[in-house]
Amino acid sequence: MLLARRPLTAGDKRLVTIDYQYWLASGVTLDSSIVTDDTTSVTITEITVLADYITFFVQGGVVNETVILSIQTTNSRGEIKNDTVEFFVLAP
C-alpha cells in the first residue's frame, strides 16, 4: 500500500516515521522492519522499531528522480505488512 508521496531535496537527510497502531491488534507489537529502495542514489539508515511505529532516515537522491521505498514490517503474531513510500527529488 502506498502510504505517502513526499518531496525530498537532493542531499537532505529526512526522518521518516510510520505509525502502525491502527494495523496492530490489542497487545500486539512490531517485531521487525526492513526498508529497501529501488535506486542506488539514496541511503537508508537508523531503522528503529518501537512498539507500534518505525523510524528511519533517508538521504540523497538525484534531482527529478522518483525514489520508491519498500517497507516490510512483521508483528509479534508473525503477520507481515508491505508498504511503500515514494519521494520525488527536488533541487536544493
N, C-alpha and C positions, 0 to 999 in steps of 0.2 A: 504494500500500500504506500502510495506517495504521501508522505507526511507534510512536506513543505517544499517550496521553491523560493530560494533566497539569493540576494546578491552577495558576492564575495569580492572584495577589492584585491587585485593581484598583489601577492606578497603579504597581505594581512594574516594575522593569526586570530581565529574566531573560536570562542567556546560554544559548543552545541550541547543543549540539554534536551533529552527526550523523556517525557513523563509517561509511564505505563500504568499508572494507578487505576485507570478505568478498564484496562485489559485484565488485571490481576484479580482473582477471587479473594475473598477474605482469608487472611492467614497465609497467602501465597506470596513469595518474594522472588525477585530476579536473582538468577544464579550466574549467568554469563552473557556476554555480548561480544560479537565480532563485527568490526566495521571495516569494510573494504571499499576501494574506489575503482573507477573504470579508467583511470589515467595515471601517468607517472609524474604529473606536474604538481600534485598536491601531496601533503604529508598528513597523516592522521596519527595523533599522539595522545597519551594520557587517558586511555579509555578507563573510566571508572564506573563500576556497577554498584549502586546503592539499593536499598530495599525496594523502591518502586520507580526508580528512574536511572538513566545513564547519562554520563557526560563524557565529552571528548573534545579535543582541539583539532581543527582543520586549518591548514596553512598552505599558501602558494597559489598556483593556478596561472594560466596563460590568458591574457586579455581575449575576450569574445569566446572563450571556451565554456562549455557546459559540463559540469562535473556531477556525476551521479554516485552517491554513497549508498552502499547496500549495508543494511544493519540486520543481523540475525541475533535475536535475543531469546534465551531459554530461561524458563522459570523453575521454581523448586518442584513442580509436578512433572517436569520434563517436557512441557509444552513449548513449542517453538513459534516465534513470530518473526516474519520477514517484512522489513520496511525499507523505504528509500527516502533520501533527502537529496534534492537537486540544488546545485549552486550554479549561477551564471556569473562568470568572472568579468569584472569591470576594471578599467584603467584607474590607476591611483590619481 
